[in-house]
Amino acid sequence: MSIVRIEPHDDFLRVHFSAGEGARHADFHWFWLRHNSELDRHPLTHERIVCSSELSMEPSPRAVRISADAAAVEIDWADHAEGRTSRYEGPWLREYAYAADRAPAPPPPSDVAAISLEAARLEAPLGPRALGMLQRTGALVVRGYGPDTEALIDVFGAEGLSVIPTHFGRIEDLRTDNTTNSNTDQLGYTDSAIQLHTDQPFLERPPRYQLLHCQRPGATGGENTVVDALAAAHYLAEVDRPAFELLRTVPVTFHRKQKSFEKTLVSPLLDFDAPGGFRIRYSYFTLAPHRRPFAEMEAWYRAYNRFARLVRDARHQYRFLLQSGDFLVYDNWRMLHARTSFTGARWLRGVYFDAR
């Protein structure tokens, strides 16, 4: 039996075996491989001389390759001396494969072209195309639509969506010199960066969709990011089930407190019992201090941070810059969104929608 191919990933190594009985491929965590290095056994008795607790939980392979005879995987570990190579024989890997022929969920997608349309090239009405994209991908970027936000409201209204006013008003003018909205003492009306979040998580039913319609880009910065949190949740369930279960079951408190508005809601982050089958509430700036039993607090933080690292990874994000007349519309129950800091008189108009 030989090893025909290897695929290094962030958390694990996938090994593809030649045809024959047993697994066609298997996944091995880097830590598992590092713990099972034969270099950490006594040369005479072949017993372990290193406990797993002595090793970093995030080992660093300097180099990973298939051996010259294609019979083994060879790994040079950063914590081993130069010239010392761990060798993992193919039959041994197949015998101890604990994740044989695993088919994990893919990580969140990042190809902006897959969620983008050019208004000038649309051959069918925008409304049905937009709702179809939202149902499939969770977000849509349309280039070159034009500046008329009320016309866009009519487009979505014709598809059965109604504007949902919030404590900001009917339409938000997201600009640093705002004079049209209430409760502007929040990050959206500044030029600061805003990290990934969902809007209105402190409401029992947050608005389902949000439109961000660019009237004027900033002089610099102001790039938008959206992340498919549903894909991220499925991926997390495949790579770290305990973390997924904590995010799905542990309630946290969202607390929005402004000068003239205050609202609190308690809910888990991931809700697979919501209408439509999924809703995420995720907002680092409205999270109240966590109140978990002492013995559970660190586990909760590890789970939350694992998910945060996943969605904050640029490889798992749609990233783009809206120009005048462009708009983004996304499913606020499924997608996270963010923006970078900016300079200049950037102006986006924000509108919330829900089904009638």
Secondary structure, DSSP 8 states (H G I E B T S, - for coil): --EEEEEE-SSEEEEEE-SSSS-SEEEEEHHHHHHT-GGGB-TTT--B-S-GGGS-SS--EEEEEE-TTSSEEEEEETTS-TT--EEEEHHHHHHT-SSBT----------GGGGEEEGGG--S-HHHHHHHHHHHHSEEEEES--S-HHHHHHHHHTTTEEE--BTTBSSEEESTT--S-S---SGGGSSS-EEEE-S-TTSSS--SEEEEEEEE--SEE--EEEEEHHHHHHHHHHH-HHHHHHHHH--EEEEEEETTEEEEEEE-SEETTSGGG-EE--BTTTB------HHHHHHHHHHHHHHHHHHHSGGG-EEE---TT-EEEEETTTEEEEE--EES--EEEEEEEEE-
